[in-house]
Amino acid sequence: MNFEHLKPQVLALTENPSAVEDTLLAICKLLKAEVSHYDWVGFYFKNGDKNELKLGPYAGAPTDHTIIPFGKGICGQVAVSNKNFVVPDVKAQDNYIACSITVKSEIVVPIFVDGKNIGQIDIDSNTLNPFSKKDEEFLEFVCAKVAVLL
């Protein structure tokens, strides 16, 4: 997939933001609508001084996973590692928290503000192994633009 056509739309949202929560939700809705293999798109952020993540705006089916301890699941691991995590097949992961039985793959990219990991974008896909380096690079672009809002 070519993500170049989405970059101007992400820029428009982040350069002329409304309320931060509304802007983040608009980004989630945009990505879910425009990328066929993005079935759930959401943001998780560090929950104050606690070693846990708290669910922020998202687009997709509701999830029970509104709080994720650091180190648990893919999102919790990214909170600790500070590195992107691409999971081609969630069934192959021991430390995976299932949000839905339909999810087959996941990609999580951290958001850095002043060098600190303050959150992440989380994408679930109902397609097995759909994520490429282009997804990763595009989501890094999105996270860099989101970081400016925060």
CNS distance restraints for C-alpha pairs under 8 A (distance, minus, plus):
assign (resid   1 and name CA) (resid 134 and name CA) 7.50 0.50 0.50
assign (resid   2 and name CA) (resid 134 and name CA) 7.64 0.50 0.50
assign (resid   3 and name CA) (resid   7 and name CA) 6.79 0.50 0.50
assign (resid   3 and name CA) (resid 134 and name CA) 7.53 0.50 0.50
assign (resid   3 and name CA) (resid 135 and name CA) 7.80 0.50 0.50
assign (resid   3 and name CA) (resid 138 and name CA) 6.57 0.50 0.50
assign (resid   4 and name CA) (resid   8 and name CA) 7.75 0.50 0.50
assign (resid   5 and name CA) (resid   9 and name CA) 7.61 0.50 0.50
assign (resid   6 and name CA) (resid  10 and name CA) 6.29 0.50 0.50
assign (resid   7 and name CA) (resid  11 and name CA) 6.09 0.50 0.50
assign (resid   8 and name CA) (resid  12 and name CA) 6.04 0.50 0.50
assign (resid   9 and name CA) (resid  13 and name CA) 6.37 0.50 0.50
assign (resid  10 and name CA) (resid  14 and name CA) 6.23 0.50 0.50
assign (resid  10 and name CA) (resid  27 and name CA) 6.70 0.50 0.50
assign (resid  10 and name CA) (resid 142 and name CA) 6.94 0.50 0.50
assign (resid  10 and name CA) (resid 145 and name CA) 7.87 0.50 0.50
assign (resid  11 and name CA) (resid  15 and name CA) 5.67 0.50 0.50
assign (resid  11 and name CA) (resid 145 and name CA) 7.22 0.50 0.50
assign (resid  12 and name CA) (resid  16 and name CA) 5.99 0.50 0.50
assign (resid  12 and name CA) (resid  17 and name CA) 7.96 0.50 0.50
assign (resid  13 and name CA) (resid  17 and name CA) 5.54 0.50 0.50
assign (resid  13 and name CA) (resid  23 and name CA) 6.29 0.50 0.50
assign (resid  13 and name CA) (resid  26 and name CA) 7.57 0.50 0.50
assign (resid  13 and name CA) (resid  27 and name CA) 7.34 0.50 0.50
assign (resid  14 and name CA) (resid  23 and name CA) 6.99 0.50 0.50
assign (resid  14 and name CA) (resid 145 and name CA) 6.34 0.50 0.50
assign (resid  14 and name CA) (resid 146 and name CA) 6.64 0.50 0.50
assign (resid  14 and name CA) (resid 148 and name CA) 7.93 0.50 0.50
assign (resid  14 and name CA) (resid 149 and name CA) 6.90 0.50 0.50
assign (resid  17 and name CA) (resid  23 and name CA) 5.90 0.50 0.50
assign (resid  17 and name CA) (resid 149 and name CA) 7.90 0.50 0.50
assign (resid  18 and name CA) (resid  22 and name CA) 6.40 0.50 0.50
assign (resid  18 and name CA) (resid  23 and name CA) 6.01 0.50 0.50
assign (resid  19 and name CA) (resid  23 and name CA) 6.18 0.50 0.50
assign (resid  20 and name CA) (resid  24 and name CA) 6.14 0.50 0.50
assign (resid  20 and name CA) (resid 149 and name CA) 6.70 0.50 0.50
assign (resid  20 and name CA) (resid 150 and name CA) 7.58 0.50 0.50
assign (resid  21 and name CA) (resid  25 and name CA) 6.14 0.50 0.50
assign (resid  21 and name CA) (resid  56 and name CA) 7.80 0.50 0.50
assign (resid  21 and name CA) (resid  57 and name CA) 6.50 0.50 0.50
assign (resid  22 and name CA) (resid  26 and name CA) 6.09 0.50 0.50
assign (resid  23 and name CA) (resid  27 and name CA) 6.28 0.50 0.50
assign (resid  24 and name CA) (resid  28 and name CA) 6.32 0.50 0.50
assign (resid  24 and name CA) (resid  43 and name CA) 7.74 0.50 0.50
assign (resid  24 and name CA) (resid  57 and name CA) 6.13 0.50 0.50
assign (resid  24 and name CA) (resid  58 and name CA) 7.91 0.50 0.50
assign (resid  24 and name CA) (resid 146 and name CA) 7.70 0.50 0.50
assign (resid  25 and name CA) (resid  29 and name CA) 6.19 0.50 0.50
assign (resid  25 and name CA) (resid  57 and name CA) 5.05 0.50 0.50
assign (resid  25 and name CA) (resid  58 and name CA) 5.92 0.50 0.50
assign (resid  25 and name CA) (resid  59 and name CA) 7.08 0.50 0.50
assign (resid  26 and name CA) (resid  30 and name CA) 6.03 0.50 0.50
assign (resid  27 and name CA) (resid  31 and name CA) 6.16 0.50 0.50
assign (resid  28 and name CA) (resid  32 and name CA) 6.10 0.50 0.50
assign (resid  28 and name CA) (resid  41 and name CA) 5.30 0.50 0.50
assign (resid  28 and name CA) (resid  42 and name CA) 6.06 0.50 0.50
assign (resid  28 and name CA) (resid  57 and name CA) 7.41 0.50 0.50
assign (resid  28 and name CA) (resid  58 and name CA) 5.67 0.50 0.50
assign (resid  28 and name CA) (resid  59 and name CA) 5.41 0.50 0.50
assign (resid  29 and name CA) (resid  33 and name CA) 5.99 0.50 0.50
assign (resid  29 and name CA) (resid  41 and name CA) 7.59 0.50 0.50
assign (resid  29 and name CA) (resid  58 and name CA) 7.58 0.50 0.50
assign (resid  29 and name CA) (resid  59 and name CA) 5.45 0.50 0.50
assign (resid  30 and name CA) (resid  34 and name CA) 5.98 0.50 0.50
assign (resid  31 and name CA) (resid  35 and name CA) 5.72 0.50 0.50
assign (resid  31 and name CA) (resid  38 and name CA) 6.97 0.50 0.50
assign (resid  31 and name CA) (resid  41 and name CA) 7.14 0.50 0.50
assign (resid  32 and name CA) (resid  36 and name CA) 7.24 0.50 0.50
assign (resid  32 and name CA) (resid  38 and name CA) 5.20 0.50 0.50
assign (resid  32 and name CA) (resid  39 and name CA) 6.06 0.50 0.50
assign (resid  32 and name CA) (resid  40 and name CA) 6.55 0.50 0.50
assign (resid  32 and name CA) (resid  41 and name CA) 6.16 0.50 0.50
assign (resid  32 and name CA) (resid  59 and name CA) 6.77 0.50 0.50
assign (resid  32 and name CA) (resid  60 and name CA) 7.69 0.50 0.50
assign (resid  33 and name CA) (resid  38 and name CA) 7.97 0.50 0.50
assign (resid  37 and name CA) (resid 125 and name CA) 5.56 0.50 0.50
assign (resid  37 and name CA) (resid 126 and name CA) 7.08 0.50 0.50
assign (resid  37 and name CA) (resid 127 and name CA) 6.44 0.50 0.50
assign (resid  37 and name CA) (resid 130 and name CA) 6.70 0.50 0.50
assign (resid  38 and name CA) (resid 123 and name CA) 6.21 0.50 0.50
assign (resid  38 and name CA) (resid 124 and name CA) 6.21 0.50 0.50
assign (resid  38 and name CA) (resid 125 and name CA) 5.29 0.50 0.50
assign (resid  38 and name CA) (resid 126 and name CA) 7.98 0.50 0.50
assign (resid  39 and name CA) (resid  60 and name CA) 6.49 0.50 0.50
assign (resid  39 and name CA) (resid 123 and name CA) 7.30 0.50 0.50
assign (resid  39 and name CA) (resid 124 and name CA) 5.77 0.50 0.50
assign (resid  39 and name CA) (resid 125 and name CA) 5.02 0.50 0.50
assign (resid  39 and name CA) (resid 126 and name CA) 6.44 0.50 0.50
assign (resid  40 and name CA) (resid  58 and name CA) 7.40 0.50 0.50
assign (resid  40 and name CA) (resid  59 and name CA) 5.85 0.50 0.50
assign (resid  40 and name CA) (resid  60 and name CA) 4.59 0.50 0.50
assign (resid  40 and name CA) (resid  61 and name CA) 6.93 0.50 0.50
assign (resid  40 and name CA) (resid 122 and name CA) 7.89 0.50 0.50
assign (resid  40 and name CA) (resid 123 and name CA) 5.57 0.50 0.50
assign (resid  40 and name CA) (resid 124 and name CA) 5.00 0.50 0.50
assign (resid  40 and name CA) (resid 125 and name CA) 6.77 0.50 0.50
assign (resid  41 and name CA) (resid  58 and name CA) 5.52 0.50 0.50
assign (resid  41 and name CA) (resid  59 and name CA) 5.32 0.50 0.50
assign (resid  41 and name CA) (resid  60 and name CA) 6.56 0.50 0.50
assign (resid  41 and name CA) (resid 121 and name CA) 7.26 0.50 0.50
assign (resid  41 and name CA) (resid 122 and name CA) 5.86 0.50 0.50
assign (resid  41 and name CA) (resid 123 and name CA) 4.69 0.50 0.50
assign (resid  41 and name CA) (resid 124 and name CA) 6.67 0.50 0.50
assign (resid  42 and name CA) (resid  55 and name CA) 7.61 0.50 0.50
assign (resid  42 and name CA) (resid  56 and name CA) 6.85 0.50 0.50
assign (resid  42 and name CA) (resid  57 and name CA) 5.85 0.50 0.50
assign (resid  42 and name CA) (resid  58 and name CA) 3.83 0.50 0.50
assign (resid  42 and name CA) (resid  59 and name CA) 6.22 0.50 0.50
assign (resid  42 and name CA) (resid 121 and name CA) 5.76 0.50 0.50
assign (resid  42 and name CA) (resid 122 and name CA) 5.30 0.50 0.50
assign (resid  42 and name CA) (resid 123 and name CA) 6.61 0.50 0.50
assign (resid  43 and name CA) (resid  55 and name CA) 6.23 0.50 0.50
assign (resid  43 and name CA) (resid  56 and name CA) 5.10 0.50 0.50
assign (resid  43 and name CA) (resid  57 and name CA) 5.83 0.50 0.50
assign (resid  43 and name CA) (resid  58 and name CA) 6.23 0.50 0.50
assign (resid  43 and name CA) (resid 119 and name CA) 7.12 0.50 0.50
assign (resid  43 and name CA) (resid 120 and name CA) 5.66 0.50 0.50
assign (resid  43 and name CA) (resid 121 and name CA) 4.59 0.50 0.50
assign (resid  43 and name CA) (resid 122 and name CA) 6.04 0.50 0.50
assign (resid  44 and name CA) (resid  53 and name CA) 5.78 0.50 0.50
assign (resid  44 and name CA) (resid  54 and name CA) 5.39 0.50 0.50
assign (resid  44 and name CA) (resid  55 and name CA) 4.49 0.50 0.50
assign (resid  44 and name CA) (resid  56 and name CA) 5.29 0.50 0.50
assign (resid  44 and name CA) (resid  57 and name CA) 8.00 0.50 0.50
assign (resid  44 and name CA) (resid  75 and name CA) 7.95 0.50 0.50
assign (resid  44 and name CA) (resid 119 and name CA) 5.40 0.50 0.50
assign (resid  44 and name CA) (resid 120 and name CA) 5.44 0.50 0.50
assign (resid  44 and name CA) (resid 121 and name CA) 6.54 0.50 0.50
assign (resid  44 and name CA) (resid 122 and name CA) 7.41 0.50 0.50
assign (resid  45 and name CA) (resid  53 and name CA) 5.19 0.50 0.50
assign (resid  45 and name CA) (resid  54 and name CA) 5.34 0.50 0.50
assign (resid  45 and name CA) (resid  55 and name CA) 6.55 0.50 0.50
assign (resid  45 and name CA) (resid  56 and name CA) 6.72 0.50 0.50
assign (resid  45 and name CA) (resid 118 and name CA) 5.83 0.50 0.50
assign (resid  45 and name CA) (resid 119 and name CA) 3.92 0.50 0.50
assign (resid  45 and name CA) (resid 120 and name CA) 6.47 0.50 0.50
assign (resid  46 and name CA) (resid  50 and name CA) 7.32 0.50 0.50
assign (resid  46 and name CA) (resid  51 and name CA) 7.23 0.50 0.50
assign (resid  46 and name CA) (resid  52 and name CA) 5.93 0.50 0.50
assign (resid  46 and name CA) (resid  53 and name CA) 4.53 0.50 0.50
assign (resid  46 and name CA) (resid  54 and name CA) 6.20 0.50 0.50
assign (resid  46 and name CA) (resid 118 and name CA) 5.50 0.50 0.50
assign (resid  46 and name CA) (resid 119 and name CA) 5.65 0.50 0.50
assign (resid  47 and name CA) (resid  51 and name CA) 7.21 0.50 0.50
assign (resid  47 and name CA) (resid  52 and name CA) 5.74 0.50 0.50
assign (resid  47 and name CA) (resid  53 and name CA) 5.29 0.50 0.50
assign (resid  47 and name CA) (resid  54 and name CA) 5.41 0.50 0.50
assign (resid  51 and name CA) (resid  69 and name CA) 6.22 0.50 0.50
assign (resid  51 and name CA) (resid  70 and name CA) 5.51 0.50 0.50
assign (resid  52 and name CA) (resid  67 and name CA) 6.63 0.50 0.50
assign (resid  52 and name CA) (resid  68 and name CA) 5.47 0.50 0.50
assign (resid  52 and name CA) (resid  69 and name CA) 4.15 0.50 0.50
assign (resid  52 and name CA) (resid  70 and name CA) 5.00 0.50 0.50
assign (resid  52 and name CA) (resid  76 and name CA) 7.44 0.50 0.50
assign (resid  53 and name CA) (resid  66 and name CA) 7.94 0.50 0.50
assign (resid  53 and name CA) (resid  67 and name CA) 5.53 0.50 0.50
assign (resid  53 and name CA) (resid  68 and name CA) 5.03 0.50 0.50
assign (resid  53 and name CA) (resid  69 and name CA) 6.24 0.50 0.50
assign (resid  53 and name CA) (resid  70 and name CA) 6.93 0.50 0.50
assign (resid  53 and name CA) (resid  76 and name CA) 7.22 0.50 0.50
assign (resid  53 and name CA) (resid  79 and name CA) 7.90 0.50 0.50
assign (resid  53 and name CA) (resid 119 and name CA) 7.46 0.50 0.50
assign (resid  54 and name CA) (resid  66 and name CA) 5.64 0.50 0.50
assign (resid  54 and name CA) (resid  67 and name CA) 4.71 0.50 0.50
assign (resid  54 and name CA) (resid  68 and name CA) 6.63 0.50 0.50
assign (resid  55 and name CA) (resid  65 and name CA) 7.50 0.50 0.50
assign (resid  55 and name CA) (resid  66 and name CA) 4.77 0.50 0.50
assign (resid  55 and name CA) (resid  67 and name CA) 6.35 0.50 0.50
assign (resid  63 and name CA) (resid  99 and name CA) 6.17 0.50 0.50
assign (resid  64 and name CA) (resid  99 and name CA) 7.31 0.50 0.50
assign (resid  65 and name CA) (resid  99 and name CA) 7.07 0.50 0.50
assign (resid  68 and name CA) (resid  72 and name CA) 6.59 0.50 0.50
assign (resid  68 and name CA) (resid  73 and name CA) 7.71 0.50 0.50
assign (resid  68 and name CA) (resid  75 and name CA) 7.46 0.50 0.50
assign (resid  68 and name CA) (resid  76 and name CA) 6.17 0.50 0.50
assign (resid  69 and name CA) (resid  76 and name CA) 5.90 0.50 0.50
assign (resid  70 and name CA) (resid  75 and name CA) 7.84 0.50 0.50
assign (resid  70 and name CA) (resid  76 and name CA) 4.21 0.50 0.50
assign (resid  70 and name CA) (resid  77 and name CA) 6.38 0.50 0.50
assign (resid  70 and name CA) (resid  79 and name CA) 5.94 0.50 0.50
assign (resid  70 and name CA) (resid  80 and name CA) 6.33 0.50 0.50
assign (resid  71 and name CA) (resid  75 and name CA) 7.81 0.50 0.50
assign (resid  71 and name CA) (resid  76 and name CA) 4.28 0.50 0.50
assign (resid  71 and name CA) (resid  77 and name CA) 4.35 0.50 0.50
assign (resid  71 and name CA) (resid  78 and name CA) 7.63 0.50 0.50
assign (resid  71 and name CA) (resid  79 and name CA) 7.05 0.50 0.50
assign (resid  71 and name CA) (resid  80 and name CA) 6.16 0.50 0.50
assign (resid  72 and name CA) (resid  76 and name CA) 4.53 0.50 0.50
assign (resid  72 and name CA) (resid  77 and name CA) 6.00 0.50 0.50
assign (resid  72 and name CA) (resid  95 and name CA) 6.45 0.50 0.50
assign (resid  72 and name CA) (resid  96 and name CA) 7.40 0.50 0.50
assign (resid  72 and name CA) (resid  97 and name CA) 7.47 0.50 0.50
assign (resid  73 and name CA) (resid  77 and name CA) 6.19 0.50 0.50
assign (resid  73 and name CA) (resid  95 and name CA) 5.06 0.50 0.50
assign (resid  73 and name CA) (resid  96 and name CA) 4.33 0.50 0.50
assign (resid  73 and name CA) (resid  97 and name CA) 4.90 0.50 0.50
assign (resid  74 and name CA) (resid  78 and name CA) 6.34 0.50 0.50
assign (resid  74 and name CA) (resid  85 and name CA) 7.10 0.50 0.50
assign (resid  74 and name CA) (resid  95 and name CA) 7.03 0.50 0.50
assign (resid  74 and name CA) (resid  96 and name CA) 5.96 0.50 0.50
assign (resid  74 and name CA) (resid  97 and name CA) 7.37 0.50 0.50
assign (resid  74 and name CA) (resid 108 and name CA) 7.20 0.50 0.50
assign (resid  75 and name CA) (resid  79 and name CA) 6.35 0.50 0.50
assign (resid  75 and name CA) (resid 108 and name CA) 6.43 0.50 0.50
assign (resid  75 and name CA) (resid 120 and name CA) 7.64 0.50 0.50
assign (resid  75 and name CA) (resid 122 and name CA) 7.21 0.50 0.50
assign (resid  76 and name CA) (resid  80 and name CA) 6.68 0.50 0.50
assign (resid  77 and name CA) (resid  81 and name CA) 6.03 0.50 0.50
assign (resid  78 and name CA) (resid  82 and name CA) 5.32 0.50 0.50
assign (resid  78 and name CA) (resid  83 and name CA) 5.77 0.50 0.50
assign (resid  78 and name CA) (resid  84 and name CA) 6.62 0.50 0.50
assign (resid  78 and name CA) (resid  85 and name CA) 6.66 0.50 0.50
assign (resid  78 and name CA) (resid 108 and name CA) 7.10 0.50 0.50
assign (resid  78 and name CA) (resid 109 and name CA) 7.48 0.50 0.50
assign (resid  78 and name CA) (resid 110 and name CA) 6.74 0.50 0.50
assign (resid  79 and name CA) (resid 110 and name CA) 7.37 0.50 0.50
assign (resid  79 and name CA) (resid 117 and name CA) 6.89 0.50 0.50
assign (resid  79 and name CA) (resid 119 and name CA) 7.24 0.50 0.50
assign (resid  79 and name CA) (resid 120 and name CA) 7.95 0.50 0.50
assign (resid  82 and name CA) (resid 110 and name CA) 6.32 0.50 0.50
assign (resid  82 and name CA) (resid 117 and name CA) 6.37 0.50 0.50
assign (resid  83 and name CA) (resid 109 and name CA) 6.95 0.50 0.50
assign (resid  83 and name CA) (resid 110 and name CA) 6.62 0.50 0.50
assign (resid  84 and name CA) (resid 107 and name CA) 7.48 0.50 0.50
assign (resid  84 and name CA) (resid 108 and name CA) 5.75 0.50 0.50
assign (resid  84 and name CA) (resid 109 and name CA) 4.57 0.50 0.50
assign (resid  84 and name CA) (resid 110 and name CA) 6.41 0.50 0.50
assign (resid  84 and name CA) (resid 136 and name CA) 7.76 0.50 0.50
assign (resid  85 and name CA) (resid 107 and name CA) 5.73 0.50 0.50
assign (resid  85 and name CA) (resid 108 and name CA) 5.30 0.50 0.50
assign (resid  85 and name CA) (resid 109 and name CA) 6.65 0.50 0.50
assign (resid  86 and name CA) (resid 105 and name CA) 7.96 0.50 0.50
assign (resid  86 and name CA) (resid 106 and name CA) 6.11 0.50 0.50
assign (resid  86 and name CA) (resid 107 and name CA) 4.45 0.50 0.50
assign (resid  86 and name CA) (resid 108 and name CA) 6.56 0.50 0.50
assign (resid  86 and name CA) (resid 131 and name CA) 7.35 0.50 0.50
assign (resid  87 and name CA) (resid  93 and name CA) 7.79 0.50 0.50
assign (resid  87 and name CA) (resid 105 and name CA) 5.52 0.50 0.50
assign (resid  87 and name CA) (resid 106 and name CA) 5.10 0.50 0.50
assign (resid  87 and name CA) (resid 107 and name CA) 6.05 0.50 0.50
assign (resid  87 and name CA) (resid 129 and name CA) 7.50 0.50 0.50
assign (resid  88 and name CA) (resid 104 and name CA) 7.52 0.50 0.50
assign (resid  88 and name CA) (resid 105 and name CA) 5.05 0.50 0.50
assign (resid  88 and name CA) (resid 106 and name CA) 6.83 0.50 0.50
assign (resid  88 and name CA) (resid 128 and name CA) 6.26 0.50 0.50
assign (resid  88 and name CA) (resid 129 and name CA) 4.07 0.50 0.50
assign (resid  88 and name CA) (resid 130 and name CA) 7.12 0.50 0.50
assign (resid  88 and name CA) (resid 131 and name CA) 7.17 0.50 0.50
assign (resid  89 and name CA) (resid  93 and name CA) 7.41 0.50 0.50
assign (resid  89 and name CA) (resid 104 and name CA) 5.55 0.50 0.50
assign (resid  89 and name CA) (resid 105 and name CA) 5.03 0.50 0.50
assign (resid  89 and name CA) (resid 106 and name CA) 7.77 0.50 0.50
assign (resid  89 and name CA) (resid 128 and name CA) 6.05 0.50 0.50
assign (resid  89 and name CA) (resid 129 and name CA) 6.21 0.50 0.50
assign (resid  90 and name CA) (resid  96 and name CA) 6.72 0.50 0.50
assign (resid  90 and name CA) (resid 103 and name CA) 7.59 0.50 0.50
assign (resid  90 and name CA) (resid 104 and name CA) 5.51 0.50 0.50
assign (resid  90 and name CA) (resid 105 and name CA) 5.39 0.50 0.50
assign (resid  90 and name CA) (resid 106 and name CA) 7.02 0.50 0.50
assign (resid  91 and name CA) (resid  96 and name CA) 7.97 0.50 0.50
assign (resid  91 and name CA) (resid 104 and name CA) 7.34 0.50 0.50
assign (resid  98 and name CA) (resid 103 and name CA) 7.66 0.50 0.50
assign (resid  99 and name CA) (resid 103 and name CA) 7.39 0.50 0.50
assign (resid 102 and name CA) (resid 126 and name CA) 5.48 0.50 0.50
assign (resid 103 and name CA) (resid 124 and name CA) 6.17 0.50 0.50
assign (resid 103 and name CA) (resid 125 and name CA) 5.53 0.50 0.50
assign (resid 103 and name CA) (resid 126 and name CA) 4.47 0.50 0.50
assign (resid 103 and name CA) (resid 127 and name CA) 7.38 0.50 0.50
assign (resid 104 and name CA) (resid 124 and name CA) 7.58 0.50 0.50
assign (resid 104 and name CA) (resid 125 and name CA) 5.98 0.50 0.50
assign (resid 104 and name CA) (resid 126 and name CA) 5.03 0.50 0.50
assign (resid 104 and name CA) (resid 127 and name CA) 5.73 0.50 0.50
assign (resid 104 and name CA) (resid 128 and name CA) 5.19 0.50 0.50
assign (resid 104 and name CA) (resid 129 and name CA) 7.65 0.50 0.50
assign (resid 105 and name CA) (resid 124 and name CA) 5.93 0.50 0.50
assign (resid 105 and name CA) (resid 125 and name CA) 5.12 0.50 0.50
assign (resid 105 and name CA) (resid 126 and name CA) 6.62 0.50 0.50
assign (resid 105 and name CA) (resid 127 and name CA) 6.51 0.50 0.50
assign (resid 105 and name CA) (resid 128 and name CA) 5.66 0.50 0.50
assign (resid 105 and name CA) (resid 129 and name CA) 5.97 0.50 0.50
assign (resid 105 and name CA) (resid 130 and name CA) 7.37 0.50 0.50
assign (resid 106 and name CA) (resid 122 and name CA) 7.29 0.50 0.50
assign (resid 106 and name CA) (resid 123 and name CA) 5.60 0.50 0.50
assign (resid 106 and name CA) (resid 124 and name CA) 4.54 0.50 0.50
assign (resid 106 and name CA) (resid 125 and name CA) 6.06 0.50 0.50
assign (resid 107 and name CA) (resid 122 and name CA) 6.02 0.50 0.50
assign (resid 107 and name CA) (resid 123 and name CA) 5.31 0.50 0.50
assign (resid 107 and name CA) (resid 124 and name CA) 6.73 0.50 0.50
assign (resid 107 and name CA) (resid 131 and name CA) 7.35 0.50 0.50
assign (resid 107 and name CA) (resid 136 and name CA) 7.85 0.50 0.50
assign (resid 108 and name CA) (resid 120 and name CA) 6.56 0.50 0.50
assign (resid 108 and name CA) (resid 121 and name CA) 5.69 0.50 0.50
assign (resid 108 and name CA) (resid 122 and name CA) 4.54 0.50 0.50
assign (resid 108 and name CA) (resid 123 and name CA) 6.36 0.50 0.50
assign (resid 109 and name CA) (resid 120 and name CA) 5.44 0.50 0.50
assign (resid 109 and name CA) (resid 121 and name CA) 5.50 0.50 0.50
assign (resid 109 and name CA) (resid 122 and name CA) 6.80 0.50 0.50
assign (resid 109 and name CA) (resid 136 and name CA) 7.48 0.50 0.50
assign (resid 109 and name CA) (resid 139 and name CA) 6.68 0.50 0.50
assign (resid 109 and name CA) (resid 140 and name CA) 6.59 0.50 0.50
assign (resid 109 and name CA) (resid 143 and name CA) 7.45 0.50 0.50
assign (resid 110 and name CA) (resid 117 and name CA) 6.27 0.50 0.50
assign (resid 110 and name CA) (resid 118 and name CA) 7.61 0.50 0.50
assign (resid 110 and name CA) (resid 119 and name CA) 5.79 0.50 0.50
assign (resid 110 and name CA) (resid 120 and name CA) 4.08 0.50 0.50
assign (resid 110 and name CA) (resid 121 and name CA) 6.50 0.50 0.50
assign (resid 110 and name CA) (resid 140 and name CA) 7.93 0.50 0.50
assign (resid 110 and name CA) (resid 143 and name CA) 7.10 0.50 0.50
assign (resid 111 and name CA) (resid 117 and name CA) 5.65 0.50 0.50
assign (resid 111 and name CA) (resid 118 and name CA) 5.95 0.50 0.50
assign (resid 111 and name CA) (resid 119 and name CA) 5.15 0.50 0.50
assign (resid 111 and name CA) (resid 120 and name CA) 4.99 0.50 0.50
assign (resid 111 and name CA) (resid 121 and name CA) 7.39 0.50 0.50
assign (resid 111 and name CA) (resid 143 and name CA) 5.21 0.50 0.50
assign (resid 111 and name CA) (resid 144 and name CA) 6.81 0.50 0.50
assign (resid 111 and name CA) (resid 146 and name CA) 7.61 0.50 0.50
assign (resid 111 and name CA) (resid 147 and name CA) 6.21 0.50 0.50
assign (resid 112 and name CA) (resid 116 and name CA) 5.08 0.50 0.50
assign (resid 112 and name CA) (resid 117 and name CA) 4.52 0.50 0.50
assign (resid 112 and name CA) (resid 118 and name CA) 5.88 0.50 0.50
assign (resid 112 and name CA) (resid 119 and name CA) 7.32 0.50 0.50
assign (resid 112 and name CA) (resid 143 and name CA) 7.73 0.50 0.50
assign (resid 112 and name CA) (resid 144 and name CA) 7.43 0.50 0.50
assign (resid 112 and name CA) (resid 147 and name CA) 6.30 0.50 0.50
assign (resid 113 and name CA) (resid 117 and name CA) 6.65 0.50 0.50
assign (resid 113 and name CA) (resid 118 and name CA) 6.60 0.50 0.50
assign (resid 113 and name CA) (resid 147 and name CA) 5.70 0.50 0.50
assign (resid 113 and name CA) (resid 148 and name CA) 7.70 0.50 0.50
assign (resid 113 and name CA) (resid 150 and name CA) 7.53 0.50 0.50
assign (resid 120 and name CA) (resid 143 and name CA) 7.47 0.50 0.50
assign (resid 121 and name CA) (resid 139 and name CA) 7.70 0.50 0.50
assign (resid 121 and name CA) (resid 143 and name CA) 7.18 0.50 0.50
assign (resid 125 and name CA) (resid 130 and name CA) 7.56 0.50 0.50
assign (resid 131 and name CA) (resid 135 and name CA) 5.82 0.50 0.50
assign (resid 131 and name CA) (resid 136 and name CA) 7.52 0.50 0.50
assign (resid 132 and name CA) (resid 136 and name CA) 6.62 0.50 0.50
assign (resid 133 and name CA) (resid 137 and name CA) 6.13 0.50 0.50
assign (resid 134 and name CA) (resid 138 and name CA) 5.99 0.50 0.50
assign (resid 135 and name CA) (resid 139 and name CA) 6.06 0.50 0.50
assign (resid 136 and name CA) (resid 140 and name CA) 6.17 0.50 0.50
assign (resid 137 and name CA) (resid 141 and name CA) 6.33 0.50 0.50
assign (resid 138 and name CA) (resid 142 and name CA) 6.32 0.50 0.50
assign (resid 139 and name CA) (resid 143 and name CA) 6.06 0.50 0.50
assign (resid 140 and name CA) (resid 144 and name CA) 6.13 0.50 0.50
assign (resid 141 and name CA) (resid 145 and name CA) 6.37 0.50 0.50
assign (resid 142 and name CA) (resid 146 and name CA) 6.13 0.50 0.50
assign (resid 143 and name CA) (resid 147 and name CA) 5.99 0.50 0.50
assign (resid 144 and name CA) (resid 148 and name CA) 6.88 0.50 0.50
assign (resid 145 and name CA) (resid 149 and name CA) 7.24 0.50 0.50
assign (resid 146 and name CA) (resid 150 and name CA) 6.81 0.50 0.50
